[in-house]
């Protein structure tokens, strides 16, 4: 499995775990018996979710900059829409 695919898969599973933790937190608050540890339950997957999300956000920009200087970078999918900002080559 490619490293980027592994990060994407980890990010997907972390998002599911985070969603379940938030639902558990909401149910505990509705029952009016919130324990302190239930409030922090959603923070456990949130920190690695933030790290993997930032990595996935930066990944396209990092690969574009890593392209050979003599080679033209891949055009954005929005370049065909006529956006002048997307026609520049970074």
C-alpha positions in Angstrom: 0.0 0.0 0.0 1.3 3.4 -1.0 2.2 5.8 1.9 -0.4 8.4 0.8 -3.1 5.8 0.5 -2.3 4.6 4.0 -2.6 8.2 5.4 -5.9 8.6 3.6 -7.2 5.3 5.1 -6.0 6.3 8.6 -7.7 9.7 8.1 -11.0 8.0 7.1 -11.0 5.7 10.1 -10.1 8.5 12.5 -13.0 10.6 11.2 -15.4 7.7 11.9 -14.0 7.3 15.4 -14.3 11.1 16.0 -17.9 11.0 14.8 -18.7 8.2 17.2 -17.0 10.0 20.1 -19.0 13.2 19.4 -22.2 11.2 19.3 -21.3 9.6 22.7 -20.6 13.0 24.1 -24.0 14.4 22.9 -25.9 11.4 24.4 -24.0 11.9 27.7 -24.9 15.6 27.7 -28.6 14.9 27.0 -28.7 12.4 29.9 -27.3 15.2 32.1 -24.7 12.9 33.5 -21.6 14.2 31.7 -18.4 12.8 33.1 -15.2 14.8 32.6 -13.5 12.0 30.6 -16.5 11.8 28.1 -15.9 15.5 27.2 -12.3 14.7 26.4 -13.1 11.5 24.5 -13.5 13.4 21.2 -10.1 15.0 21.5 -8.2 11.7 21.4 -8.9 11.1 17.6 -9.1 14.8 16.8 -5.3 15.4 17.2 -4.2 12.7 14.7 -7.1 13.7 12.5 -5.8 17.2 12.4 -2.3 16.0 11.6 -3.4 13.7 8.8 -5.8 16.3 7.4 -3.1 18.9 7.2 -0.8 16.4 5.5 -3.5 15.6 2.9 -4.1 19.3 2.4 -0.5 20.1 1.7 0.2 17.0 -0.4 -0.9 18.4 -3.8 1.1 21.6 -3.3 4.2 19.7 -2.3 4.0 17.3 -5.2 3.5 20.2 -7.6 6.6 22.0 -6.3 8.6 18.8 -6.4 8.0 18.5 -10.2 11.1 19.0 -12.3 11.8 22.7 -13.1 11.9 22.1 -16.9 8.7 20.1 -16.8 5.3 21.9 -17.0 3.2 21.2 -13.9 -0.1 19.5 -14.3 -2.9 21.8 -14.9 -5.6 22.2 -12.4 -9.0 20.8 -13.2 -10.4 24.4 -13.0 -8.0 25.7 -15.6 -10.5 24.7 -18.3 -13.0 26.9 -16.7 -11.0 29.9 -17.6 -9.8 31.0 -14.2 -6.8 33.2 -14.7 -5.4 32.3 -11.2 -5.2 28.6 -12.1 -3.4 29.1 -15.4 -0.2 30.3 -13.8 2.5 27.7 -13.3 3.8 27.5 -9.8 
